Amino acid sequence: MPTATIPKLLNREIKIFITQAVNKVLNDPDFGLVLSEKAQKRLQRANISRTKTISFSKIKEKYY
């Protein structure tokens, strides 16, 4: 069964992109930390919208 593999020679831009993506994940100072109960409740309250939302199709009608 043939399998897809990464070519041995990656161009420079792809190597830079991969390196930056991995560094971004590994250098996250909050990685693995748990939000406090207070912070979770604050985020949940902020997530509840008190204003009416507008659908994407309505926005498109208005601006396009």
C-alpha positions as CSV (number, residue, x, y, z in Angstrom):
1,M,0.0,0.0,0.0
2,P,1.6,3.3,-1.0
3,T,1.8,6.0,1.7
4,A,2.3,9.7,1.5
5,T,5.6,11.0,2.9
6,I,7.3,14.3,3.3
7,P,10.0,14.9,0.7
8,K,13.5,14.7,2.0
9,L,14.3,18.1,0.6
10,L,11.8,20.8,1.9
11,N,12.2,24.2,0.5
12,R,13.4,26.9,2.9
13,E,10.0,28.6,3.4
14,I,8.3,25.4,4.5
15,K,11.1,24.7,7.0
16,I,10.8,28.2,8.4
17,F,7.0,27.9,8.7
18,I,7.2,24.5,10.5
19,T,9.9,25.8,12.9
20,Q,7.9,28.9,13.7
21,A,4.7,26.9,14.3
22,V,6.5,24.4,16.6
23,N,8.2,27.2,18.5
24,K,4.9,29.1,18.9
25,V,3.3,26.0,20.6
26,L,6.3,25.1,22.7
27,N,7.0,28.6,23.9
28,D,3.4,29.2,25.2
29,P,3.9,30.2,28.8
30,D,0.3,29.2,29.7
31,F,0.5,25.7,28.1
32,G,-0.8,23.1,30.5
33,L,-2.2,25.6,33.1
34,V,-5.7,25.3,34.3
35,L,-8.0,28.3,34.5
36,S,-9.3,29.2,37.9
37,E,-13.0,28.7,38.7
38,K,-13.3,32.5,38.9
39,A,-11.7,33.0,35.4
40,Q,-14.0,30.3,33.9
41,K,-17.1,32.0,35.2
42,R,-15.9,35.4,34.0
43,L,-15.4,34.0,30.5
44,Q,-18.8,32.3,30.5
45,R,-20.5,35.5,31.4
46,A,-18.6,37.4,28.7
47,N,-19.5,34.8,26.2
48,I,-23.3,35.4,26.8
49,S,-24.2,38.1,24.3
50,R,-26.8,40.6,25.5
51,T,-27.2,42.1,22.0
52,K,-28.9,40.7,19.0
53,T,-26.5,39.0,16.6
54,I,-26.5,39.6,12.8
55,S,-26.3,36.7,10.4
56,F,-23.5,36.7,7.9
57,S,-26.0,36.7,5.0
58,K,-27.5,40.0,6.4
59,I,-24.0,41.5,6.6
60,K,-23.3,40.5,3.0
61,E,-26.6,42.0,1.8
62,K,-25.7,45.3,3.6
63,Y,-22.1,45.7,2.3
64,Y,-22.0,43.8,-1.0
